[in-house]
Amino acid sequence: SPLSSQGMGALFRIRLVGDTAPCTYLSPQDPRPLCHPAIDRALQLSGAGGPPHVKLTVEWDMSTKERLFGSLQEEVVQDAESVRQQQQAHGQQHSCTLDECFQLYTKEEQLAPDDAWRCPHCKVPQQGTVKLSLWTLPDILIIHLKRFRQVAEQRHKLTTLVRFPLRGLDMAPHVAQRGQPGGQLLGRWAPWQPPLRLPPGCPRDHLYDLYAVCNHHGSMQGGHYT
């Protein structure tokens, strides 16, 4: 709530930014000023940039502000350590590797309770897991990176730099192991199994050299490709 000083009255007022109602101010008399319907509405409308949050504006009385702050340097307020930690946890990464992208793509995920499957033996719904793996690799590998994220009904472009090797991209760690249960069975008659001229058990060459890159410049609303 607004601070006050002896003989000076209220130093400033705190206004909620982005509320549908014009000029929603927090009450200085309320011991819990954030417990307000306007705050709940703002939380539901909060966009990208981390967890649900609200934006507050401090409106100073100009004469009081000039007496308290003589220069711009004195106006600087140091953020608490928790603010920096939240920014790091929810902000976009500066860069990542293409291998890390594949690790996330093939990471095992827990299915939601709504997606439970019914066990054919005990007939009881089971909350299982799902894991994607690459079964075969083509001679020419085309990788399409999803460069946006969905927040409510809005999409925001991701600007994370993806680093990748120009030569020798090893895709072997991301290919399904044929020796796993079920893998051998499918491999018996799969038309994409390794050529017959290769000795049994001989691993295929999973190394790729970079041939070309198509990059989009701009935002979700427009831009151009190079």
N, C-alpha and C positions, 0 to 999 in steps of 0.2 A: 504494500500500500504506500501512498505518497509519504515521503519523509517530511517532517516539520521541524522548525527550529524556534527557540524561544524568541518571541517578538517578531517573527517573520511569517508565521502562518504556514500554509502548505507550500512546499518548495516546487512541486511538480505534480502533474496528473498522469496516470498510466492509461493509455487507450488501447483497446483491442483492435488489431489490424485484420481486415478481411472479413469482418462480420457483416451479415446481410443488413442488419440495422445500423443506421448511421451513428457514428460517434458513441460507441459503447465504452464507457469508462469504468474502471474498477473502483469499487467503493472504499474509501479510506477508513470507514467505520466497520467494515466487514472483517472479522478476524481471519476468514478464509475466502479471500476475494476471488480465487480461481474456481471455486465451487459455484459456478453460474451457468445457466443455460446457454449463454452466448459463447462461453468457453467450449462447451460440448459441441456446439455447431461448428466452431472453428476447427476443432480437432477432427471432425468428420470431413472437413474440406481441405485439410492439410495435404499438400502435394508431395513431390519428390524431395529427397534430402534426408532420409533417415526415418526414425520412428515418428508417430503422430506428434505434432508440436503446434504451438501457437506463437504468433508474432505480436509483440507488445511495443508500443511507442511511448516514450517519455516526453511529455510536453511541459517545458519549463516556462515559468514566468521570466520574461527576458531580463528584467531589471535584477531579479534575484540571481539568475544564472550569471550575469556579468559580474556581480559582486563575489560569487563563489569561485568562478573560474576566470582567471585572468588571461589564459592562453589556451590554444588548442591542445597542447601537450598535457595540461592538467585535466582535460576532459577524458583522456584515455582511461578505460576501465579494463583491468586484466581479467580475462575469463578464468573461471575455476578449472581445475584439472579435469573434472568430469566432462566439461564441454569439449575439450580436445579429444578425450577418449571416445565420446559419442561420434564426433566427426570422423575419427579414424575407423570406427566400427561400421558406420553406415555410409561413409563416403565412397566414391568410386576409386578403385585401385588406379595408381598411376600407370602401372604396366603389369603384364603377366606373360607367360609363355604359351605357345600353342599346345605344348604337351600338357600344361595345367588345364587348358580348356578341354582336352580329351579326357583327362582324369575326372573332371566334373561331369562330363557327358556320360561316362561309363560308371559313375559312382552308384553303389547300391542305395536305393531309397526305400523308406518305410511307407507302405501303402496306408492311406487314410482308412479309418473304420468303415466309412461308406463304401469303400472298394474291397471289402473283405470277400474272400472266395470260400465256397462251401467244400469242405473236405469230403471226398467220395467215400471215405471209410467210416468216419465218426459222424458225418452229416452236420458238423458244427462249423459255423462261419469262422474262418481263420484270418487274422490280419497279417498278411504276408509282406514280402519285399519284392522289388522289381529291380533288375539290373540290365542295362543295355551293353551289348558287346558287338564288335564288328566280326562278321562271319568270314567274309572274303574281302580282298582289296583289289581294285581295278588297276589296269596299267597306267591310266591317267587319273589321279585323285583330285577331285574338286571339293574344296572346303568352303562352305558358306557360313560365315559368322553372323549370328544374330546380334545386331548392333543397337538394340533398343530394349527397354524394359517397360512393362505395363504397370501403371499405378492408377488404380480405379479405372476411369475411362480414358485416361491420357497415356500417351506413349512418349518416352523420353529417350533421346539418343545416347548411347554409351560412348564415351570418349576414351575408354581404356586402351592404351597401346598394347597390341599383341605382338610379342617378339617371336620370331621363328627362324630356323636355320635356312640358309640359302642352299645348302647341300646336306644330304644324309639325314633327312627327317625319318626317324625310326618309328614305324607304326606297329611293330611287333608286340609291345606291351598292351596294346589296346585291342588285339585280335582275340577272339574266343579260343579257349583251349579245346582242341578237338577231343582230348582224352577225358573230358568231363562227362558225367552221365548224360546220355542222350546225344552227345556230340558224335561219337563213333557211329551210332545208328544212322544219323542223317548223312554222314559222310560216305556211306556205302554206295548210295545211288545219286548223290548230289551232282548235277551236271557241271558245277563249278569247282570240283575238287582238283587238286594239282595234276598237271600233265603226267601221263603214264611213264614218260621217259625219266622222271625224277625217281631216285631210289626211295623206297618206303621210309617214311619218317623224316625225309629231308625237308628242312624248313624253307619256305619260299622267301624270296628277297622282298623285305618290307621296307626298303630304304627308298626315299623319294628326294629328287632334286627340284628346286623351285624353277618353274617355267615362266609364270606370269602372275601378276596381282591386279585385281580390279578394285579400286578404292573409291568410296563415296565421300565427297566433301560437302558439308552443309549441315542442315538440320533436318528434323522430321518433316518440315513443311516444304523443303526444296533443297536444291543443290545440283551437283554435277558429278559425273564419274570420270576417273582417269585410269 
